[in-house]
Amino acid sequence: MLGTPPLTSPLRVLVRRLHDWPVASQQVARRNAMVAATACAQRRIEREDVADYLAGDDADAPDAVDLTDDAPVSPPVVVLPAVADGR
């Protein structure tokens, strides 16, 4: 840096950053837009899957259980683990 004023180098850095800023800003904006579009597409697919399932169009969905008959329903069996109380 012989023969150059001391503010020339910081000024060049500032000018370079100002020159590169629009390109960097555009790249960040594009990346953000791609991430948002991917998230929206995933939500849309999930919404369509749920709508298809609720409409009954899902071929892989299990058959609905008919709860209208008068057959008694037995309560679920609950098995509790043995408790070691140290006595």
C-alpha positions as CSV (number, residue, x, y, z in Angstrom):
1,M,0.0,0.0,0.0
2,L,2.8,2.3,-0.7
3,G,1.7,5.7,-2.0
4,T,-2.0,5.2,-1.4
5,P,-4.0,7.2,1.1
6,P,-5.1,5.2,4.1
7,L,-8.9,5.5,3.3
8,T,-8.5,4.1,-0.2
9,S,-8.6,0.4,0.9
10,P,-11.7,0.7,3.2
11,L,-13.4,2.8,0.6
12,R,-12.8,0.1,-2.1
13,V,-14.2,-2.6,0.3
14,L,-17.3,-0.5,0.8
15,V,-17.7,0.1,-2.9
16,R,-17.3,-3.6,-3.7
17,R,-19.9,-4.5,-1.0
18,L,-22.3,-2.0,-2.4
19,H,-21.7,-3.3,-5.9
20,D,-22.2,-6.9,-4.9
21,W,-25.3,-6.3,-2.7
22,P,-28.0,-6.6,-5.3
23,V,-26.7,-9.9,-6.6
24,A,-26.4,-11.4,-3.1
25,S,-29.8,-10.0,-2.1
26,Q,-31.4,-11.6,-5.2
27,Q,-29.8,-15.0,-4.4
28,V,-31.1,-15.0,-0.9
29,A,-34.6,-13.9,-2.1
30,R,-34.6,-16.7,-4.7
31,R,-33.6,-19.3,-2.1
32,N,-36.3,-18.1,0.3
33,A,-38.9,-18.3,-2.5
34,M,-37.9,-21.8,-3.3
35,V,-38.1,-22.9,0.3
36,A,-41.6,-21.3,0.6
37,A,-42.8,-22.9,-2.6
38,T,-41.6,-26.4,-1.4
39,A,-43.4,-26.0,1.9
40,C,-46.6,-24.8,0.1
41,A,-46.4,-27.8,-2.2
42,Q,-46.0,-30.2,0.7
43,R,-49.0,-28.7,2.5
44,R,-51.1,-28.9,-0.6
45,I,-50.2,-32.6,-1.1
46,E,-51.1,-33.3,2.5
47,R,-54.4,-31.4,2.2
48,E,-55.3,-33.3,-0.9
49,D,-54.5,-36.6,0.8
50,V,-56.7,-35.8,3.7
51,A,-59.5,-34.6,1.5
52,D,-59.3,-37.8,-0.5
53,Y,-59.3,-39.9,2.6
54,L,-62.3,-38.1,4.1
55,A,-64.2,-38.3,0.8
56,G,-63.6,-42.1,0.8
57,D,-61.6,-42.1,-2.4
58,D,-58.6,-43.6,-0.8
59,A,-58.3,-47.3,-2.0
60,D,-55.8,-48.2,0.7
61,A,-57.9,-46.8,3.5
62,P,-59.3,-49.5,5.9
63,D,-63.0,-50.1,5.8
64,A,-65.1,-48.1,8.2
65,V,-66.4,-49.9,11.3
66,D,-70.1,-50.1,11.6
67,L,-71.0,-49.0,15.1
68,T,-74.8,-48.9,14.5
69,D,-75.5,-52.5,15.5
70,D,-76.7,-53.4,19.0
71,A,-74.0,-55.9,19.8
72,P,-72.4,-55.3,23.2
73,V,-69.0,-53.8,23.2
74,S,-66.6,-55.3,25.7
75,P,-64.3,-52.9,27.5
76,P,-60.6,-53.0,26.7
77,V,-58.5,-55.3,28.9
78,V,-55.9,-53.4,30.8
79,V,-52.9,-55.3,32.2
80,L,-51.0,-53.6,34.9
81,P,-47.3,-54.5,35.5
82,A,-46.4,-56.1,38.8
83,V,-45.2,-53.6,41.4
84,A,-42.1,-54.6,43.4
85,D,-42.6,-52.7,46.7
86,G,-39.4,-54.1,48.3
87,R,-41.2,-55.8,51.3
